[in-house]
């Protein structure tokens, strides 16, 4: 390939940033990398390479962007729960004839002693809570609070930016960004007398210590299952696999 291959990374995750870093370290001139962020976080940690922020205007807008910016490969490294952009990526890539890979960290797997309650949605998680506890550690993100607004319980909500209503009446907010430590999570559960934890199946190590802390304390954990990756889209579990995929597609000199 004469020109540098242009790789568009749909980001907003640690993996997306790591991928941009890995591609920046590739032999000089190999890749032109653009990372796209939705713009949800006030002060995002920026990756190397070019960065664009904000929506594309649906699948059509993304397809147009791929075409106009001569993108050679699209990597959907968004969060496993960012279902709309992943769906849009699949449609746009097909329309613009751009190869697409989804980079998805593996799901969490329960260990011996875990008391997990898998559910299909945030609404199901909210419905499951009254039978499980009254003091809830809610780690599903600030955009996911409306589903819990009518639940009769006290919530400790941890999120990167401050939540906006609707949210539960009885709630304390903890503004923090992972990675979190096991000692820190143990202390949090103890100090706030938490009796149930709610999480999405985000996977990855950065936010997993809460699961270990809950297991040690014998607490139930409501785990919201992931939406599926759109049909037919290739999946990589690690940054190294994604780099290898780019190599296999000829996206290197
Ligand atoms: P979503 O529901 O799948 O997407 C909603 C809309 O946001 C999309 O249709 C798109 O707008 C825009 N968008 C999303 N990701 C984008 C990106 N990387 N670049 C440009 N536009 C993007 O997404 P979400 O769940 O709100 O998540 C938004 C971002 O936060 C994602 O980048 C994701 O990786 C990150 N994130 C999400 C979660 C989570 O639990 N959902 C957790 C951590 C981080 P247009 O249709 O206008 O293009």
Boltz pocket constraint, residues with backbone or C-beta under 6 A from the ligand:
constraints:
  - pocket:
      binder: B
      contacts: [[A, 9], [A, 10], [A, 11], [A, 12], [A, 13], [A, 36], [A, 37], [A, 38], [A, 40], [A, 52], [A, 53], [A, 54], [A, 55], [A, 56], [A, 57], [A, 58], [A, 59], [A, 61], [A, 62], [A, 77], [A, 78], [A, 79], [A, 81], [A, 82], [A, 83], [A, 84], [A, 85], [A, 86], [A, 88], [A, 140], [A, 141], [A, 200]]
      max_distance: 6.0
